[in-house]
Amino acid sequence: MTSPQPSAPGDTLLPPAPTGIPTSSEAQGPQQTAPASLSRDAWHQLSRRPLVWVCLAAITLIGLMAAVPDLFTTLLTNDNGRCELSRSKLGPTDGHPFGYDLQGCDYLAQVMHGSRPSLLAGVAVTTGALLVSVVLGLLSGFYGGWVDNLLSRATEVFFGLPFVLGATVILVAFPRHGLGAMTLVLVALGWSTMTRVMRAQVIAVKDADYVRAARMCGARPTRLMLRHILPNAITPVVVVAMLNIGNVISGEATLDFLGVGLQYPAVSWGLQLNTAQSYFLDHPHLLAFPALFLSATVLSFILLGDAVRDAYDPKLR
C-alpha cells in the first residue's frame, strides 16, 4: 500500500467533486431551439431548391416590368418612344433588341407594357376567387345541413362551366368592357375549385380536439371559424391559388387573342399574338417575343405552385 505523496509548499488540497451533481454547463439545460412548424419546414424545403429561386427571379422581373416599364425601355432602347411607319415590322437591330411592331414602335416597349394587364388580371382574379372560396367553403363545411347542400349545388353548377368558353360567351354578350369587367367575369367562373378544397379542409378540421375544447369553453361560431378553423385549413387553398395565377394569365391572354377580351388601343400579350399571327412567316419576331414572355410567366407561376405544394405535403417529400 503506497503512502500519499506530500504536497509541495503552497499547494492547496481540494476535495474531490461529488458525483451526481451537474456541472454549470449541464445545469443550464439543453440549448433552446426554434419550435418546429409546417411553414418553417416548408420554407427550408423551398430554399434548398434552385428552381424556386429561378421562378421567383423571373416573377420579380416580370412584376417590375409591369410596374415600371419605362425604366427598362429607357435603359434598353434609344428612340425615346418615337414611332415611324418606315420602320414597320423591322427585325431586331442595335438599340432595339426586339425590333419594331406594325406602327414602327419599339417592340420591346410594347411587350413590356403588355405584361401589366396579364399580371393584374392574374393577381386580381385569384385574390377575388380566393376570398369567395374561403367564405363559402367555411360556411359550407362548418354548418353542413341545408347550407352545405345549397352551396355545394351552386358550386357544382359553376364547376361545370368551362372557364374560357364561359367567359367568351359572357364577354361577347357585353362588347363594351375593360379589364375590370373581364376580371369580374373570370372571378365568377374561377372560384368553384378552391371552394371545394376549402370545404373539404374545414370538414377535416372542425372535429379536431382543439376545436371541440374551444366550443366547450363557449366560443361562438364566428370565433371558431376565424380563430381555430381558418388558420389550420387555408394552406392547401393558398397553394391551389398560386397554381391558379398561371391559369388565369393564360386564360386572359386567350380571351384577348380570340378578340373577346381587351380591345385596341389597349396593349396586352394576347392582342400582340393576335396581330402577329398574320405575319409569322415573314416577321417571326412579332410572335416570338410576346409568346416567350407569356410562356415564361405562366411556367414560373405553375412551377412555383408545384414546389410549394410539394413542400407543404409530407407525402410528396
N, C-alpha and C positions, 0 to 999 in steps of 0.2 A: 504494500500500500504506500503510495507516494504522498509525501507531505506537501501542503500547499506552498507555492513559491512566495517568498516575502515580497511585499510590494516595495517599489522604489520610493525614496523620499518624495513627497509632494503628490503622489498618486492618491486618488480618491476611489475607494471601493464603492461601486454602485450595485445595488441589489438587482438581481435578475428581474426582467419584466415578467409580470404574471401572465400566465397563459389564459386564453379565453376572453381577453379584453380587447376590443377592436382598437386599432390604431387611429390616428387622427384622419388619415385619408380614407380609411374604411368607415369611420363614423359619419362621414359626410353622405354616405349612401351612394347609390348609382347615379351617374350623370343624367340630368333631365334631358329628354329628347322631345322633339316636336311630336305632338299627337298625330297618329296616322289617320288619314281620311281618304275617301274615294277621290275627291278633287285633287288632293296633293299627289296621290299615287298616279292619277291620270296625267297630271302635268309632268311628272318625272318620265312617264312613258312617252309623252309627246315631245319633250325637249331632247330626247335622245334619237329622234328620227330626223335625218336631214331633209326628207321630203316635206315635212311640216314647215320647216323654215323657208324652203323654196316657195311653197304655196303662200305663206304669209308675206314674203317679199313681193311676189307677183301681185297679190291683192292690194298691198300697200301702195305699190307703184300705180296700179290702175286707179286706186282711190285718189291719189294725188293728181293724176291726170284729169280725173273728173272734177276735182275741187278747184284746181288752179291750172287749167290747160294753157293759159297764156305764158306761164313760167317756162314750160317745156318748149313751146313754139318759139319763144324769144331766144332760147339757148341753142336750138337745133336748126332754125331757119333764118333766112336773111332777106326776106322780101317785105317785112313789116305789114303783112296781111293784104298785100295787093293781089288782085285777080285780073288776069289778062286772057282774053279768049284766044290769043295767038299761041298760048302755051297749053291749050286744052288737051287733056289726056296724054301729055308727055310723061315718059317714064322717069325713074329716079335720076337725079343729077346732083352735082355738088351743091350743098346748101339746101337741097330738097330731097331727102333720102327716100321719101315715099312718092315722089313725082307730083303730078297735078291731077285735079278732077276735071269734070266736064266744063266747068266755068273757068278753068285756068287758075284755080286757087290751090294753095299748097295743100296736098292731100294729108300730110302728117297732122296739120292743124285740124282738118276735118275729122280724121279718125279719133283724135284725142277729144274733141268736143262731142263726138258721138258716144263716148263712154258714159257721159253723165246720165242720159235717160235710162240706159240699161241698169246702171248701178242703183239709181234712185228707185226704179221700179222693183228691182230685186229686193232691196232692203225694206222699202215701204210695204210691199205686198207680203213679205214674210213676217214682218212685225205685226201688221194688221191681222193676218191669218193666225199668228201665234196667240194674240190676245183673245181672239174669238174662240179658238180651240181650248185655251186654258179655262175660260169662263164656262163654256158649255160642257167641257169634259169634267170639271169639278162638280157642277150641278148634277150632271147625269150619273156619275159614278158615286157621289156621296148620298143622294137622296133615293136613287133607284125608283122602283114602282112606276107610276104613270109618267113621272118626269123623265125617267130613263127611257121609257118606251117612246114618248113623243120626240125627244131629242135624237134618239137612235134612228127612228124612221126618217126624220128630216136629214140626218147625216147620210143615210144610205141613198136618199134621193140625190143629194148633191154629189155624193161619191160616184154615182153612175153617170154623171155628166162629163163628157170628155173636156179636158182643160182647154186646149187650143180651139177645138171645134165649137165648144160652148161660147168661148169668148168671141170667136169670129161671128157667130150668129147674133150675139147681143150687140157688138160694135157696129155691125152692118146696119142694124135697125136704128142706130143713133149715129149718123155720119159725122156730126159736128161734135167732136170730142177731143180732149187733150190727154196729157199724161195722167192727170188726176182722175178722170173718168175711167181710163184704162186700168189704173191701179185699183179702183173700187170693184171693177168687174173681175179682175184677177183674184182679189181677196174673196169675193163672193163664191168663186169656184175653187179656191185653194185651201180651205180650212178643214175639209172633211177628214183627210188622212191624219192630221195632227190631233183632231178631236177624238178619234178612235184610240189613238195611242194614249192620250191623256186620260180618257175614261178607264182604260184597262189598268193604268198605273194607280189611279185613285181607288179602284176596287181592290187592288192588291194591298194598298197601304192602309185603308180605312179601318181594317180589323186588327192592326198591329197593337201590341201591348201598350205602347206609349199613347196611342190614340184612345184606347179604352180607359187608361188611367186618367187622361185629361177629361174625358167625358164623365167619369165618375166624380171628378173634382168639381163638376158644374160648369165646364167650359161650354160656351154657346156654339151652335153650328158654324157661325162665321169665323170664330176664333179657331175652331178645329180645322176648318178648311184652309185658312190663310196661314196659321202658325204651325200646324203639325203635319198636315197632309201635303200642301202645295210644295214646300221646300224639299220633301222627300219623293215627290212624284214628277217633278218638272224636268229633271235632267234628260231622260230619253226624248222628251218632246223638243227640247232645245237642240239636241243632236239632229233630229229629223228636220228641224227648221234650218239648220246650217246646210244640210243636203238640199233643202228646197230652194235656197237662194240661187244656185246654179240653174235649176229647172225653170225658175221664174225668168231669169235673164234670157235663157234660150227661148222661152215662150214669148217674151216681149219682142225679141228680135224676129221671131217667126211671124208674129202679127204685123210688124212693120214691113217685113218682106212681102207678105201677102197683100199689103195695101189697105188693111183694116185697122192698123194701129196709128202711130203718129203720121202726120201728113206734112208735106213740104209747106213752108221752108224750115221745118224742124230738121235737126241733124241727129241721126242715130245710126248704129251699125246695121240694123235691118234695112233702113232706107238706102244706105250705101250699097248693100248687097243687091237690093232690088234694082238699082240703077246700073250696077256693074255687070249684071248677068248678060246684057246685050252686047257688051264689049270685051268679054272674057278672052276670046281667041286673039284679038289684036292688041288689047291692053290688059294683060292679066293682073297688073298691079292694083287695078281698081277693085278687084275681087279678093286678091290675096291678103292685103293688109287688114281690112276690117274683119275678114274671116279668121285671120290669125289671132287678132286681139280678142275677138269673141270666144274663140275656142280656148285660148289660154285662160281667160277669166272664168268661164264655166268649169273647165277642168280643175282649176285651182280650188274653187269652192267645193266641188264634189270630192276631190282627194282629201281636202282638209276635213270635210264632214265625215268621210270614211275613217280617217285617222282618229278623230275624236270619238266616234262610235266604238272603234276597237279598244281605245284606251279606257272607256267607261264600262265596257262589257268584259268581266273577268273570263268568261268562257271563250273569248276570241283572242286572248293573250297567248 
